[in-house]
């Protein structure tokens, strides 16, 4: 139905500054003619801005965690499950506040001896009944919208520890600009995790690739593993591998 497609189109735009007609047609498994018609309708309703090759948002809204957590739910679950297979007993883990990282929660409960350091309140709640796990909640200022803790104190907290692996998400990732974020707060926190972890694992659904957000903060070389779903163009996948990222499909 067109209403469902319209909702999906706006969800894709929520994660990127611009989406092409061909990208949307491929993701939604419909014709480019249909996508163009949908974009024109949504533009007339003031919900997006038409561009030469597709559409862009008519603003740069903050996407709250409660919205993120219900987008691409099945994909995030599968990515989270696959990410958990990289975890080993006795690991010390950094886990950020991303909704895809949160999807790892149910699969971490099967471990008997992990130390988890996180700024994510939903993740703390998810793991509350796993007493065999050691949970370290990062201190700092509460960000109600993101349901997480951030700020200068949070950065100091992270710097006190060394993790075996950091599992994180980003607002955008591209071959040209590496990792990007919507805010300096998010960028600074993710950089702190990268700096204090032995290995880094990026969890991302397909909507994040070849999309650049507001602030460039780290090169692709900062990432050791990328976990996502199958479906990205194989030429792009090969280029990410050549950049030094081990590509894992959930």
C-alpha positions in Angstrom: 0.0 0.0 0.0 1.2 3.5 -0.8 0.7 4.6 2.9 3.1 1.9 4.0 5.6 2.9 1.3 5.4 6.6 2.3 6.1 5.7 5.9 9.2 3.6 4.9 10.5 6.4 2.6 10.3 8.9 5.5 12.1 6.4 7.8 14.9 6.1 5.3 15.2 9.8 5.0 15.3 10.1 8.8 18.8 8.5 8.6 20.3 10.2 5.6 20.4 13.7 4.2 19.3 12.4 0.8 18.1 9.2 -0.8 18.1 8.4 -4.5 15.1 7.1 -6.5 17.1 4.0 -7.4 18.1 3.3 -3.8 14.5 3.6 -2.5 13.2 1.5 -5.4 15.7 -1.3 -4.6 15.0 -1.2 -0.8 11.2 -1.1 -1.2 11.2 -3.6 -4.1 9.2 -1.5 -6.4 9.6 0.5 -9.6 11.4 3.8 -9.9 8.2 5.2 -11.5 6.3 4.3 -8.3 8.9 5.9 -6.1 9.0 9.1 -8.1 5.2 9.3 -7.8 5.4 8.7 -4.0 8.1 11.4 -3.6 6.1 13.9 -5.5 3.1 13.2 -3.3 5.1 13.5 -0.1 6.7 16.7 -1.4 3.3 18.2 -2.0 2.4 17.3 1.6 5.5 19.2 2.8 7.1 16.0 4.2 10.2 16.1 2.1 12.1 18.1 -0.6 12.5 16.7 -4.1 16.0 16.7 -5.6 17.2 16.0 -9.1 17.8 12.3 -8.3 15.6 11.6 -5.4 14.6 13.4 -2.2 15.9 15.0 1.0 14.4 15.9 4.3 12.9 19.3 4.6 14.7 19.8 7.9 17.3 18.0 10.0 15.3 16.6 12.9 16.7 14.8 15.9 15.5 11.2 15.8 14.8 10.1 19.4 15.8 6.7 20.6 12.2 5.6 21.0 11.7 6.2 17.2 15.0 4.5 16.2 14.2 1.4 18.3 11.2 0.6 16.1 12.8 1.1 12.7 14.3 -1.9 10.9 13.5 -4.1 14.0 14.1 -7.5 12.4 17.4 -6.4 10.8 18.7 -5.0 14.1 17.8 -8.2 15.9 19.7 -10.3 13.4 22.7 -8.0 13.5 22.7 -8.0 17.3 22.6 -11.8 17.4 25.5 -12.0 15.0 27.5 -9.5 16.9 27.1 -11.5 20.1 29.0 -14.4 18.4 32.2 -12.2 18.5 32.0 -12.0 22.2 34.1 -14.4 24.3 33.8 -15.3 28.0 35.8 -13.0 30.2 35.6 -10.1 27.7 35.5 -6.5 28.8 33.0 -4.8 26.5 32.1 -1.2 25.7 28.5 -1.0 24.4 27.2 2.3 23.2 23.6 3.6 23.3 22.6 2.7 19.8 19.4 0.8 19.1 21.2 -1.8 17.1 23.7 -2.4 19.9 20.8 -2.7 22.3 19.7 -5.7 20.2 22.7 -7.6 21.5 21.3 -7.6 25.0 19.2 -10.8 24.9 22.2 -12.8 23.5 24.7 -11.5 26.1 22.6 -13.0 28.9 23.9 -16.5 27.9 27.4 -15.6 29.0 28.7 -16.4 32.5 31.5 -13.9 32.9 31.5 -10.6 31.1 32.3 -7.0 32.2 30.0 -4.6 30.3 30.6 -0.8 30.3 27.8 1.2 28.8 26.0 4.5 28.8 22.7 3.0 27.6 19.9 3.0 30.1 17.7 0.5 28.0 20.6 -1.9 27.9 21.0 -1.7 31.7 17.3 -2.5 32.0 17.6 -5.4 29.5 20.5 -7.0 31.5 19.1 -6.3 35.0 18.2 -9.9 35.6 21.6 -11.3 34.6 23.4 -11.1 37.9 26.3 -13.2 36.6 27.3 -10.2 34.3 29.3 -7.3 35.7 27.6 -4.1 34.6 29.4 -0.7 34.8 27.1 2.3 34.1 29.0 5.3 32.7 28.4 8.4 34.7 27.6 11.9 33.4 24.7 13.9 32.2 21.4 12.2 31.4 20.2 12.6 27.8 16.5 11.8 28.2 15.8 11.7 24.4 18.6 9.2 23.8 18.0 7.4 27.0 21.8 7.5 27.7 24.5 9.3 29.6 26.9 11.7 28.0 29.1 14.7 28.7 32.7 15.4 29.8 32.3 13.2 32.9 31.3 10.3 30.7 34.4 10.7 28.6 36.6 10.7 31.7 34.8 7.5 32.9 35.5 5.7 29.6 39.2 6.8 29.7 39.7 4.9 33.0 39.0 1.5 31.3 40.4 -0.7 28.6 38.0 -3.0 26.7 38.6 -6.0 24.6 35.9 -5.0 22.2 33.8 -1.9 21.6 30.4 -2.4 19.9 29.0 0.8 18.5 26.7 2.4 16.0 27.0 5.6 13.9 24.6 8.0 12.2 26.5 7.6 8.9 29.3 5.7 7.3 30.9 6.2 3.8 34.0 5.3 1.9 34.7 9.0 1.4 34.2 10.4 4.9 34.4 7.5 7.2 32.3 7.7 10.4 30.0 10.6 10.9 27.6 11.8 13.6 24.8 14.3 14.1 26.4 15.9 17.1 29.7 16.6 18.8 28.4 14.8 21.9 27.9 11.6 20.0 31.1 11.9 18.0 33.2 12.6 21.1 31.7 9.6 23.0 32.3 7.2 20.1 35.8 8.4 19.7 36.5 7.7 23.4 35.2 4.1 23.0 37.4 3.6 19.9 40.5 5.0 21.7 40.1 2.7 24.7 39.2 -0.6 23.0 41.4 -3.3 21.5 39.0 -4.1 18.7 36.0 -2.1 17.4 32.8 -3.5 15.9 30.4 -1.4 14.0 26.7 -2.5 13.9 24.7 -0.9 11.1 21.6 -1.6 9.0 21.9 -0.9 5.3 20.3 2.6 5.6 23.5 3.9 7.2 25.9 3.1 4.3 27.2 5.8 1.9 25.3 8.4 4.0 27.2 11.3 5.6 25.9 13.1 8.7 26.9 16.5 10.1 30.3 15.8 11.7 33.2 13.6 10.5 35.0 12.1 13.4 36.9 9.0 12.5 38.3 7.2 9.4 37.2 3.7 8.3 40.5 2.4 9.5 39.2 2.9 13.1 36.8 0.0 12.6 37.9 -3.6 12.6 34.6 -5.3 11.9 31.4 -4.2 10.2 28.2 -6.3 10.9 25.2 -5.6 8.7 22.6 -7.4 6.5 23.1 -8.7 3.0 22.0 -6.4 0.2 24.6 -3.7 -0.3 26.1 -3.5 -3.8 29.0 -6.0 -4.0 31.4 -3.5 -5.4 30.8 -1.3 -2.4 31.3 -4.2 -0.1 34.6 -5.0 -1.7 35.7 -1.4 -1.3 34.9 -1.5 2.4 37.0 -4.7 2.7 39.9 -3.1 0.9 39.7 -0.2 3.4 40.6 -2.7 6.1 37.1 -3.6 7.5 36.2 -7.2 8.0 32.7 -7.5 6.5 30.2 -9.7 8.3 26.6 -10.3 7.1 24.0 -11.3 9.6 
